[in-house]
Each structure stands twice: as structure tokens, then as C-alpha cells.
Amino acid sequence: MLRLLTRRSLNSGLGYRALSVKAIDIGTRHTPSHRTFFEQDGKAISPFHDIPLYVDQQDPAVVNMVVEVPRWSNAKIEIATGEKYNPLKQDVKKGKLRFVHNCFPYNGYIWNYGALPQTWEDPTETNSDTQCKGDNDPIDVCEIGSEIGYSGQVKQVKLLGVLALVDEGETDWKVLAIDIKDPMAKQLNDVQDVEKHFPGLVKATRHWFRIYKVPDDKPENKFAFDGECKNKAYATSIVQETHDAWKRLIEGEKPMGKLALENASVESSPYKSAEPVQVSSIHKPMPKDDQVAKADPTWHYIP
């Protein structure tokens, strides 16, 4: 059982109030049919639309994060934005499950990697700074704390900075954040603190994103701002911008395209379910011929 923390009011004196969210695995991991659904109070919820972005509405720098990929693992797990109630699944490309390669000296993902709920990088709008449109996904986040997370975990994290990756002509923001319960959380309040206390991590993050697709015969990724990691204030504004875009999407002001917008809790949304939905009514039967895939153990040395 996961515990989401929200604050009723900074002035209420009541502190944090816990919300219970359960992650439910269906099928075998690293197979095409495996899914991780989310449930609250016995009903299905969407990690894209129902988990609140802000832990405290009066502190926009503390947000909820859905962990998709644990640190040091390779499977490219992500929120299935096109499936009903948006479970987690492993990405598939050309009929094969996707794993990121080990690019020396990085063993898989080098942080807990995931997404911020209730955010959306709008593919119809051009960001004035990057001059690129969004990639049609929730905003990505790299959580740099010491705990190794797990797929389906919900963490409360503090925003620290953001990189502007430009992936195939689309803006793909990469937010840096730290779990608020991490022992270093009090000392990390902005990107310069990351540079001070975790020297080399921002540089390694930028390098990882630059080269991780090269083993698949793709060119190196590029960045806006010459690769500069923008500060906490800028990151907070980008998160708010993508949250506002999500609001327009979930309230029906934007075309849904291939996105699944069913949700259990957004009162202003025309896609809100009239009745509670059970996870058992959503997931598909597991094929008997599902094969478990494995990551390629090869190390790639990229100059």
C-alpha cells in the first residue's frame, strides 16, 4: 500500500493527511501484457489524471512523482497514456520490449525515473524558450535521492532544476528532484546545491540523456539552453505550465487524440467515470505465449 501525503492547509495545524493508493501488478514483468494498475478505496484510478500533482497547493515546489523505472534498472517502463486508466507498462518498439542499454559508465537508469501526474507536454503548443512543441506525455522527473524505488511507487519530491531535452524536434523536459524524506533533502533546495553536494551528477545526467539512444544507431540528443540545467524557479514554472496544459486537456478544451482520459476524480472533466470502476474490469486476459524478455548485458563505450 502506498501512502500519498497531502497538506490540508498550512495554517490549519493539522499537518499531513495520508491517502492510500495501491499498485496492482497484473501478469509477469518484462512481458508485453504486464501492467501495473492503481487503485484507491477499492476503485481504479489513473496515475496520469487522479493522483494530485501538488502535495501542498501553497508550496508548488513539492509534488507527487510516479516512479516508472527504478535506479540501476534497464526496462523502459512508462505510463500507458493511451490505455484506459493509464497503467504502467513496458514500452514496445518494432515488436520488442524496450530496454535502455548500459552505456559506460552508466548501469541502466542512474536515478529513479518517472513522471509527474496531472501534467502534459502539449504537442500543439510551442514553448517560447525552446521553440519546440511538447511530446504529448506527462513531464519526466529524475529523482536523485539515495533510496532505490520501485515501479508504481509514489514519492513526494522537491523540485530542484530542469533540463530541456530536444528529442526529435519535441521539447522533453527532464526535471531534477529529490524525495522529501531523503537525508539530503534539507540541504538541496536548488540546482546549485546539487552541484555542491552531488558534484558531477548534473553533468552525468546531461551526458546520459545525450548518448543513451546511440547504441540504437540514433544520433545524440540535443538540449536547449546549451545544456544548462535551469534552476528551481524555472523548473517550478515549467511544471505549472504543463499542469495548466493538462487542465485544458482533461476539461475537454484540447482534442484528446490517442490519449485515454478516463478518470475517477476530476469533477470538471467530461471524461470522469459516472460509477467506480474495478481494476478487474479493465485489464485484458494474459496470453499464454507471453515470453519474458531480458536486457542486453553488453556494455557500450561511446566516445
N, C-alpha and C positions, 0 to 999 in steps of 0.2 A: 504494500500500500504506500503510495506516495503522499507526501504532505505538502500542500501549497500554502504559503503564508501570505496573508493579505493584512493590511492595517485598516481598521475601521475609520480611524481619524487620528491625526497627530495630536489633537487636543482632547481626545476622549479619555486618555489614560488607560485604555483597555488593551493597548499593545497589539500583538499579532493574533489573528484568528486563523485556525488551520482549516483547510478544505481538503477532503480526502479524494484522491484520484488514484484509480487502479489501472495499471498497464497489463493488458492481457495478450499473451503470445498465442498465436494460432499457427499450427504447423511447425515444421523443422527449420531452424535458422539456416541461412545460406542455401535455401531452395527458392524457386520462383514464386511459390504460393505462400511463403511465410509472411505473416502480417502481425504487427503489434497494434492492437486497438486500445482505446482509452475509455474508461468508464467512471462515472461519478454517481453516487447514490443509486446504483443498480441500472443506470441507463447509459447508453453510448454517448460520448461527447467527441468533438473534433479538437485535436491539438492545434489545428490551424485557426479555428474560429471560436472555440469555447473557453480555452484556458486564457485567463486575462493576461494582457501584456504587462501592465503595471502592478507591482506589488503594493505600492502606495501612490495614489494619484497625486499626492503632494510632493513626491520625490521621483521625477521622471528618469533618474539615473539608475534606479533599481527595478529590474524587470525579471519576468519569468523566462526561462530558457527550456526548450525541449531538447534533450540530448538525443541525437541521432547516432553518432559514431563515437564510441569511447576512445580515449587516447591509446596509442600504440596498436590500434587495430586497423584493418585494411578494407573491410566491406563498406561499400558506399551505400549506407542506409539513409533514407530521406522520407520526409512526409509525402505521402501519395496525394498530391494536390488534386488529382483527377478522379479519385475514388471516394465513394460515399463515406463520410465521417473521417476521411483522411488518415487512415492508419499509417504506421511506418512500414516501409518495405525496402528491399534491396533493389537498387536501380538496375535496369537491364538495358544493354546496348548490343545491337546486332544478334539478338537471341541469347546473349550470355550475361550472367550476373556480373556486375562491375565490382572490381576491387582496385584500390589505388596501389601503385607499385611502390616498392621500397627504393627510394632514391637516396643514395648515400649522402649524408649520414642519418637520414630520417627513416625510422621504422614505422610505416603507416602514417596515420594522422598524429601530429605532435601536440595536440590539445584535445580536450573534449569538444567535439564539433556538433553543432546543432542549429536550431532555428528559433527565432523569436515569434511566439504566437501573435495573432492579430496584427501582423504586418504583411505588406505586399509591395513588391517592387513592380510598379505599374509599367507594362510594356507599351503603353500608348502615350506615356509622358516622357519628355526629355529633361534630364536633370541639367540645370543651368551650369553646374560646375564641371561635370564630366562630359557633357554634350552627347550623352548616350541614354537610350531608354532602358527601363528596368527589365529584369529577366523573368518576370511572371511568377516568382516564388516568394515565400517569406524571406525575410532578411537573415543572413547567416551570421553565426556567432562562434568565436573561438574562446572557450573558457580555459583560463591558464592556471587555475588552482592546482593543488597537489593531489586531490582525490581523482582516481580513475573512475569515471562514471559508467553508466550502462545505458543501452538503448531503451528509450521510454522513460528515463528519469527526467524529472522536472526540477531544475535548480533555480534558486533565486540568485541573480548575479548583478554585479555593479558594473556599469559601463565605464570603459577606460579610454577607448580610442577606436578609430575605424580606418581601414584601408579601402581604397576604391579600385577594386579589380575590374578590368575591362575585358570581358570574356566574349569573344566572337561578336564584338560590337555592342554588347549589352553591359550596363552597369550591374555589378555583382558585389555589393557591399560586404565587407568582412569585418564584423565588429569584434573588438577585443574586450573581454570582460573577465571578472573573477567572482567565484562563488562567495557570497557574503559571509559564509561560515568558515571560509578558509583562514588559516592562521595569519596569512599575509594580507588579508583584505583591508584591515585598518590602515596599512602602510601604503596601499596602492589606491590612489584617488584620481590619477590622470596618466596620460601616456608617458610623461617624463618620469613618473615613479616606476613604471615598468622598465624603462631603460636603466634606472638606477639600481633597482633591486633584482631584476631578472636580466642582466646585461646579455645582449645577443639574441634575446627572444623575438623582438620585433623584426630584426634583420632576418632571423631564421624563418619567421612566419612569411615575410615577403618573398624570400627565396623559395620556400616550399610551394607557395601558390604560383610562382613564376615557372617552375620546372615540372610540376607533378604530372602534367599531360605529355611531356616529351617522350617517355617510353612508348606511348601510343602513336608515335610519329606525328605529333601535333607540334606547332610552333610554341615557343614560350609565351606565357600570358603577359599582358601589359597592365600598367596601372595609370590611373590619373594622378595628378599632383606629383609626377616623377617618383611615385612610390612612397611618398611621405605618409606616415601614419598620422592622421588628423587627431586632434585632442578630444577630450571628454565632451566638451561643449558642442563641438561639431557632431560627434557621434550621437549625442542626445537629440540634436536637431534632425539628423537623418532618420533615427528611429521614430521620432514623432511624425516626420514626413511620410514614412512608409505605413505608420499606423493610420494616419488620415486617409491614405490611399486605400487601405484595407476597409475602412469605414464606408467609403464610397462604393467599393465592390460589394460588400456584404449587405448594404442597404439597397442595392439594385440600381445604383446610379451609373455603374460601369457594366459593359457586357461581360458575362461570365466566361465566355469562350469554352475551353475544355476543363475549367476548374469545377470541382464539386463544392458547393456552398451550403450543403445541409448542415444545420447546427441545432443545438438543443437549448440555447440560452440568449441569443441576441434578439431582444424584443423588437428592435426596429428593422429586423431583416425579414424580407418576404420568403426567405428560404428556411426559416425556423420551423422545425417539425411541430405539428399540432399535438402529437402524442409522444411520450417517451419511446425510444427505440432501443431494443435489446441488441447487444453485440452479436448474439447467436443468429439474429435475423439478417445480418449484414454480410458476414464472411462467407466465402464460397467454399464448397467441399474441396478437400485436398486431393489432388490427383495421386494415383497410386504409383506413378512412374517418376515422381519428383526426385531429382538427383541432387545430392549435397555437393556444392561447389567449394573449391578451396582457392585461397590466394596464391599467386605465383611467388615462390620464396626468393626469386632471383633479385640480387642487388644491382641497381643501375647506377653507373657512375657518369654523371653529366657534367661536362666541363663548364 
